[in-house]
Amino acid sequence: MQYQPSGAFVAAPTTSLPEAVGGSLNWDYRYTWLRDMSVLVDTLHQLGFVQEVDQFMDWLDTSCASAPLNFQMLYRVDGEPRVTEHELPELDGYRGSRPVRVGNAAAGQKQLDVYGEVMEAAHAAWKRDKHLPRRRRAMLLRIVDHVLQHWQEPDAGIWESRSRPKRYLYSQAMCWLALDRALRMDSSLRLGEGRRVDVRRVRTRIRREVLTRGFNQRLGTFTQGFDDDTLDASALTVPLTGMLDASDPRVVSTVRVVQAQLMRGGLVYRHKGTESEFAQDEGAFLVCSFWLVDVLAQMGRFDEAEELFARVSRTANDLGLFAEEFDPGTGQPMGNFPLALSHLSMVGAVLNLERAARSRRHAPRGRP
């Protein structure tokens, strides 16, 4: 799945395997998503793969350093930004699931979370030697300035909605993360006094809006977007960004709602609401289940986290490969296959469970 000359890798080596058999949620994943690259860099950093981290960051520098401020979400593996989408009506598709698509129009969407993804990848690489190459520093400063100016705008969200843009919780949380990581890297990033003041002010404001407009008091959960009531598993990422501790009552309540409303067959589904594009009978999204593993581990609910991890692991095929989604009713994988983000999320969950196990071993014992 990796293109060796550039170091980039595709989200999946397939196109148009359906998220719902017979439906139209059929996309071309044979491109490099910045979101996936961010998760990869962070995972490789934790595993100690220094050379690979440098290789992927070099690709990121080359692809994004000279790009316009409104970064694309995905690129060709050679770093080429020109990605168009068209349908092949002469093809029936997998089990009659039409249309078959080549290319992906998400490349042209506004997805504000991309700035947090790139900043998180840069921060993971920076932690090793506290150094930012000149070209990367310039790119990151441009990201900071762009987030300061555009964080309040509606976008397509992490699920790349093709309906009307809105202010998605995940996108806003990642804008917060972008500014937070910029402050953490300030010794090398050198924000300057005026910009630093702006970053702190806007970071505080984003957090306030996420915690007020992104949390539905009536439902007792963070929701898909600001001021709405759509349940969405991406709400689980709020503590994973570091914005809130996993023990915060709002996080605990969100986990409770996700488990009650978005789980079926022991796995987590992406969302529950009335948006027409999400009404098709898609499978459980494996990344969401791994997010829940991560949050449960952070909360100290280790047995639940390990049980869920074991359940998700059983969705792999005989080669240990994960699809994008899984139907617990039929036992069938769904969506493009194999999906890089599913595997990266699985590795991240393993690392989080190991950290939790170490913390349990070294925790002071109570009196008998």
matplotlib code that plots the C-alpha trace (Angstrom):
import matplotlib.pyplot as plt

x = [0.0, 3.1, 4.5, 8.2, 9.5, 7.6, 7.0, 3.2, 0.6, -2.9, -5.9, -6.8, -5.8, -9.4, -12.2, -16.0, -16.3, -19.6, -20.2, -23.8, -24.3, -26.5, -26.1, -24.2, -21.6, -18.8, -15.6, -12.1, -9.6, -6.5, -5.1, -3.1, -5.2, -3.4, -5.5, -4.1, -0.6, -0.9, -2.0, 0.8, 3.5, 2.3, 2.1, 5.6, 7.0, 5.7, 7.1, 10.6, 10.6, 12.7, 13.6, 10.1, 8.8, 11.3, 10.3, 6.7, 7.3, 9.5, 6.5, 4.3, 6.7, 6.9, 3.2, 2.0, 4.7, 4.0, 0.2, -2.4, -3.6, -6.7, -4.9, -6.5, -7.5, -6.0, -3.3, -2.0, 0.9, 3.4, 2.2, 0.2, -2.8, -5.0, -7.6, -11.0, -13.9, -15.9, -18.3, -18.1, -21.7, -20.8, -19.7, -22.2, -20.0, -19.6, -22.9, -24.7, -23.5, -23.4, -21.8, -18.2, -16.1, -12.6, -11.1, -12.5, -14.2, -13.4, -10.1, -12.0, -13.9, -13.2, -12.3, -10.9, -9.6, -6.8, -4.9, -5.0, -3.9, -0.9, 0.1, -0.3, 2.0, 4.6, 4.4, 4.9, 8.1, 9.2, 9.2, 12.2, 14.8, 12.8, 13.8, 11.7, 13.2, 12.9, 10.3, 8.2, 8.3, 7.0, 4.2, 3.1, 3.1, 0.8, -1.5, -1.6, -2.6, -5.2, -6.8, -6.9, -8.8, -11.1, -11.9, -15.5, -16.4, -18.7, -17.0, -17.6, -16.4, -14.4, -17.0, -16.7, -20.3, -21.6, -24.6, -24.7, -21.6, -21.9, -19.7, -18.7, -17.5, -14.5, -13.3, -13.6, -11.7, -8.9, -8.7, -8.2, -5.5, -3.7, -3.3, -2.5, 0.3, 1.6, 2.0, 3.8, 6.3, 6.7, 10.4, 11.1, 8.1, 8.8, 5.3, 6.2, 4.5, 1.5, 0.7, 1.2, -1.4, -3.9, -3.2, -3.9, -7.0, -8.6, -7.6, -9.5, -12.5, -12.6, -12.6, -15.4, -17.5, -16.8, -17.8, -21.0, -22.3, -20.9, -22.3, -26.1, -27.3, -30.6, -29.0, -26.0, -23.4, -21.2, -22.9, -21.9, -22.0, -22.7, -26.2, -27.6, -28.8, -27.2, -25.3, -21.8, -19.0, -16.5, -17.5, -15.2, -12.2, -12.7, -10.6, -8.2, -7.1, -6.3, -9.0, -10.7, -9.6, -11.3, -12.7, -14.6, -18.4, -19.2, -16.8, -18.2, -21.7, -20.8, -19.3, -22.5, -24.6, -22.4, -22.5, -26.3, -27.2, -24.4, -23.3, -24.8, -23.3, -20.6, -19.2, -19.6, -21.4, -20.5, -23.7, -27.4, -29.6, -31.8, -29.2, -30.3, -26.8, -26.2, -29.5, -28.1, -27.5, -23.7, -21.7, -20.0, -17.0, -14.0, -12.0, -14.9, -14.6, -10.9, -11.6, -13.8, -11.1, -8.7, -11.2, -12.1, -8.4, -7.9, -10.9, -9.3, -12.1, -9.5, -11.6, -14.1, -11.4, -9.7, -13.0, -14.0, -10.5, -10.8, -14.3, -13.0, -9.9, -12.2, -13.5, -10.1, -9.9, -7.7, -4.7, -5.3, -6.5, -9.3, -11.9, -13.3, -16.5, -18.0, -21.6, -21.9, -25.2, -23.8, -20.2, -19.2, -16.5, -17.8, -16.2, -12.8, -10.3, -7.8, -8.2, -5.0, -6.7, -8.3, -4.9, -3.3, -6.1, -5.7, -2.0, -2.7, -5.2, -2.6, -0.2, -2.8, -3.7, -0.1, 0.3, -2.8, -1.4, 1.9, 0.1, -1.9, 1.2, 2.9, -0.1, 0.2, -1.6, -4.4, -4.4, -5.8]
y = [0.0, 2.3, 4.0, 3.7, 6.6, 9.1, 7.3, 7.9, 5.2, 4.8, 4.7, 1.4, -0.3, -0.6, 1.5, 1.4, -1.5, -0.4, 0.7, -0.6, -3.4, -2.2, 1.4, 4.4, 5.0, 3.7, 5.7, 5.5, 5.2, 4.8, 8.1, 9.5, 11.2, 13.7, 12.4, 8.9, 10.3, 12.1, 8.9, 7.0, 9.4, 9.5, 5.7, 5.2, 7.7, 5.8, 2.6, 4.1, 4.0, 7.2, 6.7, 6.1, 9.1, 11.3, 9.8, 10.5, 14.0, 14.7, 13.7, 16.0, 18.9, 18.4, 18.0, 20.8, 23.4, 25.2, 24.4, 27.1, 27.6, 25.6, 22.2, 19.3, 16.4, 13.9, 13.7, 11.2, 9.1, 11.1, 14.3, 15.6, 17.5, 17.2, 14.7, 14.5, 12.1, 10.4, 7.5, 4.4, 3.6, 0.6, -1.3, -3.0, -2.7, -5.1, -7.1, -4.5, -1.5, 1.5, 3.8, 2.6, 5.7, 6.7, 9.6, 11.3, 14.6, 14.9, 16.4, 19.6, 19.8, 22.1, 20.0, 22.1, 19.1, 18.7, 21.6, 19.7, 16.5, 18.1, 19.9, 16.7, 14.8, 17.7, 17.6, 13.9, 14.2, 17.3, 15.6, 13.5, 16.3, 19.6, 20.7, 22.1, 22.3, 25.7, 24.7, 22.9, 25.8, 28.1, 25.7, 25.4, 29.1, 29.4, 26.8, 28.7, 31.9, 30.1, 28.5, 31.8, 33.3, 30.5, 28.2, 29.4, 28.4, 25.4, 22.5, 18.9, 17.2, 14.0, 11.9, 14.1, 15.0, 15.9, 17.8, 21.3, 22.2, 22.8, 23.3, 19.8, 19.0, 17.0, 19.8, 22.4, 20.1, 19.7, 23.4, 23.6, 20.9, 22.8, 25.8, 23.8, 21.9, 25.1, 26.5, 23.2, 23.7, 27.4, 27.0, 25.9, 27.4, 30.9, 32.3, 35.8, 37.8, 39.1, 35.8, 33.9, 36.1, 35.4, 31.7, 31.5, 33.7, 31.7, 28.3, 29.3, 30.5, 27.3, 25.2, 27.2, 26.8, 23.0, 22.5, 24.7, 24.4, 20.9, 19.3, 18.6, 18.9, 17.2, 14.2, 14.2, 13.8, 15.6, 15.6, 15.6, 19.4, 22.5, 23.1, 19.8, 16.5, 14.1, 11.3, 10.7, 8.5, 11.2, 12.8, 10.2, 12.0, 15.1, 13.5, 12.0, 15.5, 16.4, 19.1, 17.2, 14.5, 11.2, 11.4, 14.6, 14.0, 15.1, 12.5, 9.8, 10.7, 10.7, 7.2, 6.0, 7.4, 6.0, 2.5, 2.7, 4.3, 3.6, 0.1, -3.0, -6.5, -5.2, -2.7, 1.1, 2.7, 6.2, 8.1, 8.2, 10.9, 12.0, 13.1, 11.5, 10.6, 8.6, 6.7, 3.8, 0.6, 0.8, -1.4, -0.6, 1.7, -0.1, 3.1, 4.2, 1.0, 1.6, 5.1, 3.7, 1.3, 4.3, 6.3, 3.4, 2.8, 6.4, 6.2, 3.2, 0.9, -1.6, -4.8, -3.1, -1.8, -5.2, -6.9, -4.4, -4.7, -8.5, -8.1, -5.7, -7.9, -10.8, -8.8, -9.3, -11.9, -15.0, -12.9, -10.4, -7.6, -5.2, -3.6, -0.1, -1.5, -4.7, -6.0, -7.9, -9.4, -11.1, -11.3, -9.6, -6.9, -3.7, -0.8, -0.6, -3.3, -3.4, 0.0, 1.6, 3.7, 0.6, -1.0, 2.2, 2.6, -1.0, -0.5, 2.8, 0.9, -1.7, 0.9, 2.6, -0.7, -1.4, 2.0, 1.3, -2.1, -0.6, 2.1, -0.6, -2.6, 0.5, 1.9, 1.9, -1.0, -0.3, -1.7, -5.2]
z = [0.0, 0.0, -3.0, -2.4, -4.5, -2.4, 0.8, 0.6, 1.1, -0.1, 2.2, 0.6, -2.7, -3.9, -5.3, -4.9, -2.6, -1.0, 2.6, 2.1, -0.5, -3.3, -2.1, -3.6, -0.8, -3.0, -3.1, -4.5, -1.7, -3.9, -2.7, 0.2, 2.9, 5.2, 8.1, 7.6, 7.3, 10.6, 12.4, 10.7, 11.8, 15.4, 15.5, 13.9, 16.3, 19.3, 17.8, 17.3, 13.5, 13.0, 9.4, 8.3, 10.2, 8.4, 5.1, 5.6, 6.9, 3.8, 1.6, 3.7, 3.3, -0.4, -1.0, 1.3, 1.7, -1.5, -1.6, -1.1, 2.5, 1.9, 1.8, 0.1, 2.2, -0.2, -2.9, -5.4, -4.0, -6.1, -4.3, -7.3, -6.1, -9.3, -8.3, -10.1, -9.8, -12.4, -12.6, -14.8, -15.7, -17.8, -14.7, -12.4, -9.2, -6.4, -6.0, -8.1, -6.0, -8.2, -9.2, -9.6, -9.1, -10.2, -8.4, -5.3, -5.1, -1.4, -2.7, -3.4, -0.1, 2.8, 5.8, 8.6, 10.5, 8.0, 9.7, 13.1, 11.4, 9.8, 13.0, 15.0, 12.6, 12.8, 16.6, 16.7, 14.6, 16.5, 19.9, 18.9, 18.5, 19.0, 15.5, 12.6, 9.2, 7.6, 5.0, 7.6, 10.0, 7.3, 6.4, 10.0, 10.5, 7.5, 9.1, 12.3, 10.5, 8.4, 11.5, 13.3, 10.3, 9.3, 12.3, 12.6, 9.0, 8.2, 6.4, 5.2, 8.4, 9.0, 7.1, 4.0, 3.8, 0.4, 1.7, 3.2, 5.2, 8.9, 11.9, 12.8, 16.3, 15.1, 12.8, 15.6, 18.0, 15.5, 14.9, 18.7, 18.5, 15.7, 17.9, 21.0, 19.2, 17.8, 21.3, 22.4, 19.5, 20.1, 21.1, 17.5, 15.7, 17.1, 16.8, 17.9, 20.6, 18.6, 17.0, 20.3, 22.0, 19.2, 19.3, 23.0, 22.7, 19.9, 21.4, 24.5, 22.4, 20.4, 23.5, 25.0, 21.9, 21.7, 25.3, 25.1, 21.5, 20.9, 24.0, 24.0, 27.6, 26.8, 25.3, 27.7, 24.9, 22.5, 19.1, 15.4, 15.1, 16.9, 18.1, 16.8, 18.1, 15.7, 17.5, 16.1, 17.2, 16.3, 19.7, 21.2, 19.9, 22.2, 25.1, 22.6, 21.5, 25.0, 25.3, 28.1, 30.5, 30.0, 33.6, 32.8, 33.3, 29.8, 28.4, 30.7, 29.6, 25.9, 26.3, 27.9, 25.1, 22.4, 24.0, 24.3, 21.0, 18.5, 19.3, 17.6, 17.7, 20.0, 17.5, 17.1, 14.2, 13.0, 13.5, 14.2, 12.9, 10.0, 7.4, 4.2, 3.0, 6.1, 5.9, 4.0, 5.9, 6.3, 8.6, 11.9, 11.3, 12.8, 13.6, 15.8, 17.8, 18.3, 19.4, 22.1, 23.2, 23.6, 25.6, 27.9, 28.5, 29.4, 31.8, 33.6, 32.4, 31.3, 31.2, 29.0, 26.7, 26.4, 25.7, 23.0, 21.5, 21.3, 19.7, 17.0, 16.4, 15.4, 12.4, 10.7, 8.0, 8.0, 7.0, 9.9, 7.5, 8.4, 6.1, 6.6, 8.1, 9.3, 9.4, 12.7, 11.5, 8.4, 9.5, 6.2, 5.8, 4.1, 2.4, 0.8, 1.8, 3.5, 5.1, 6.4, 9.0, 10.6, 11.0, 12.3, 14.8, 15.9, 16.5, 18.4, 20.6, 21.4, 22.5, 24.6, 26.2, 27.0, 28.6, 30.7, 31.7, 32.8, 34.8, 36.5, 37.4, 38.9, 40.7, 44.5, 46.0, 48.4, 51.9, 52.3]

ax = plt.figure().add_subplot(projection="3d")
ax.plot(x, y, z, "-o")
ax.set_aspect("equal")
plt.show()
